[in-house]
């Protein structure tokens, strides 16, 4: 859902006044940004390209860990790694568990700032050869789980400013950190959101 659609759904379910949402012309849900004909505008210093935005929803989860999400490199959120990771072992493991739509290239990188600054990190560069199949959160969870197994006791969850595990904020609950999968019913949610959609597929 777009933010406007989600705002309409939440307002309706909580009995709030319906927000005024100005719908876009000429956009459909299946469009990627490079299909709109609009110029790309960098959305953040750490999200410089469409490639980085395409993987961000999954690799941002590493911000809640001791593993680098590539901040301080030229490919933030595309590079993921740590000084103790063997990139070839990681790629071999991801070949077995990685979700469709993604490819993982073994790499070394050295962040100029942020986690592991000036240390050589082993890890992967995440590619999206088939973005129609891409499910970035599923990819991020599988990559995180695999890297956690390869890290042993060098892996840790990072605390947020309030002292709570930051991963819980990033993921939306403590279920990833506690090793549980969130129960979901995609069909039920599809029915729930249908009245609030503004755009075709």
C-alpha positions in Angstrom: 0.0 0.0 0.0 1.1 3.6 -0.5 1.3 5.8 2.6 -1.9 7.6 1.5 -3.8 4.3 1.2 -2.5 3.0 4.5 -3.5 6.3 6.2 -7.1 5.8 4.9 -7.2 2.2 6.2 -5.9 3.2 9.7 -8.2 6.2 10.0 -11.2 4.0 9.1 -10.3 1.2 11.5 -9.7 3.6 14.4 -12.7 5.9 13.7 -10.6 8.9 12.8 -11.6 11.4 10.2 -10.6 10.3 6.7 -7.4 12.0 5.5 -7.4 14.0 2.3 -5.2 12.1 -0.1 -4.4 13.6 -3.5 -4.0 10.6 -5.9 -1.3 10.5 -8.5 -2.1 10.4 -12.2 -0.7 7.8 -14.5 0.8 5.6 -11.8 -0.1 1.9 -11.3 1.0 -0.3 -8.4 3.2 -2.5 -10.6 5.4 0.3 -11.8 9.0 0.7 -10.8 10.3 4.2 -10.5 12.4 3.9 -13.7 9.2 3.2 -15.6 7.6 6.5 -14.6 9.7 8.7 -16.9 10.6 10.9 -13.9 14.1 11.9 -13.0 15.6 10.0 -10.0 16.1 12.1 -6.9 18.4 10.7 -4.3 16.1 10.0 -1.3 18.9 9.9 1.3 22.7 10.1 1.4 22.7 6.4 2.1 20.1 5.5 -0.6 21.8 6.9 -3.7 20.3 4.7 -6.4 17.2 2.7 -7.3 19.3 -0.5 -6.7 19.9 0.5 -3.0 16.2 1.4 -2.5 15.2 -2.0 -4.0 17.0 -3.9 -1.4 16.7 -1.5 1.5 13.6 -2.9 3.1 15.5 -6.1 3.8 19.1 -5.0 4.4 18.1 -2.1 6.7 17.5 -4.9 9.3 21.3 -5.1 9.7 21.2 -1.7 11.3 19.9 -3.4 14.4 23.0 -5.8 14.6 26.8 -5.7 14.8 27.0 -6.5 11.1 27.6 -3.7 8.7 24.8 -2.7 6.3 27.4 -0.9 4.1 27.1 2.6 5.5 30.4 4.3 4.8 30.8 2.7 1.4 29.7 3.6 -2.1 27.0 0.9 -2.0 25.2 1.3 1.3 22.5 -1.3 1.9 23.8 -3.3 -1.1 27.0 -4.4 0.8 26.4 -6.4 4.0 29.2 -7.9 6.0 31.6 -8.0 9.0 35.3 -8.5 9.5 34.7 -12.1 10.6 32.5 -13.2 7.7 33.9 -15.5 5.0 32.1 -14.2 1.9 32.4 -17.4 -0.1 30.9 -19.5 2.8 28.1 -17.0 3.0 27.3 -17.1 -0.7 27.3 -20.9 -0.7 24.8 -20.9 2.2 22.6 -18.3 0.5 22.5 -20.4 -2.6 20.6 -23.0 -0.6 18.2 -20.6 1.3 18.1 -17.4 -0.6 14.7 -16.3 -1.9 14.0 -16.0 -5.6 14.8 -12.7 -7.4 18.2 -12.2 -5.7 21.8 -13.0 -6.3 24.7 -12.6 -3.9 28.2 -11.8 -4.9 31.1 -12.5 -2.5 32.9 -9.3 -1.7 35.2 -7.4 0.7 34.6 -3.8 1.6 36.0 -1.2 4.0 33.5 1.2 5.5 35.0 4.8 5.8 32.6 5.5 8.8 29.9 3.8 10.8 30.2 0.2 12.0 33.6 -1.4 11.4 35.1 1.8 10.0 38.5 1.2 8.4 38.2 -2.6 8.9 38.0 -5.0 5.9 34.6 -6.7 6.0 33.8 -9.9 4.2 30.2 -10.2 3.0 28.0 -9.9 0.0 26.8 -7.5 -2.5 23.1 -8.0 -3.0 21.8 -8.0 -6.6 18.2 -8.1 -7.9 18.3 -9.8 -11.3 14.5 -10.3 -11.3 12.8 -7.5 -9.3 9.4 -8.9 -10.1 10.1 -11.8 -7.9 11.9 -9.7 -5.2 10.6 -9.8 -1.6 13.2 -7.7 0.2 12.1 -8.3 3.8 12.1 -12.1 3.2 15.5 -11.8 1.7 16.8 -9.7 4.6 15.5 -12.1 7.2 17.1 -15.1 5.5 20.4 -13.2 5.0 20.4 -12.0 8.6 19.6 -15.5 9.9 22.4 -17.0 7.8 25.0 -14.4 8.8 24.0 -14.8 12.5 24.7 -18.5 12.3 28.1 -17.8 10.6 29.0 -15.2 13.2 28.7 -17.2 16.4 29.2 -15.1 19.5 30.5 -12.2 17.5 26.9 -11.4 16.5 24.8 -9.1 18.7 21.7 -7.1 18.6 22.3 -3.3 19.0 20.4 -1.2 21.4 18.4 1.8 20.3 18.4 5.2 21.9 15.8 4.1 24.5 17.9 1.0 25.4 15.5 -1.5 23.7 16.8 -3.7 20.8 16.8 -1.5 17.7 15.8 -4.5 15.5 12.4 -4.6 17.2 11.7 -1.1 15.8 13.1 -1.9 12.4 11.1 -5.2 12.1 8.0 -3.9 13.8 7.9 -6.4 16.6 10.3 -8.6 18.7 9.4 -11.7 16.6 12.5 -11.7 14.4 14.8 -11.2 17.4 13.0 -13.9 19.4 13.2 -16.3 16.4 9.5 -16.5 15.7 7.7 -15.8 12.5 4.8 -13.5 12.6 1.5 -15.2 11.9 -0.2 -13.8 8.8 -3.1 -14.4 6.5 -2.3 -12.6 3.2 -5.9 -13.3 1.8 -7.5 -11.7 4.9 -5.2 -8.6 4.6 -6.0 -8.3 0.8 -9.7 -8.1 1.7 -9.1 -5.6 4.5 -7.1 -3.2 2.3 -9.2 -3.4 -0.8 -11.7 -0.6 0.0 -8.8 1.8 0.5 -6.7 1.3 -2.6 -6.4 4.2 -4.9 -4.4 2.6 -7.8 -4.7 -0.3 -10.1 -2.2 -3.2 -10.1 
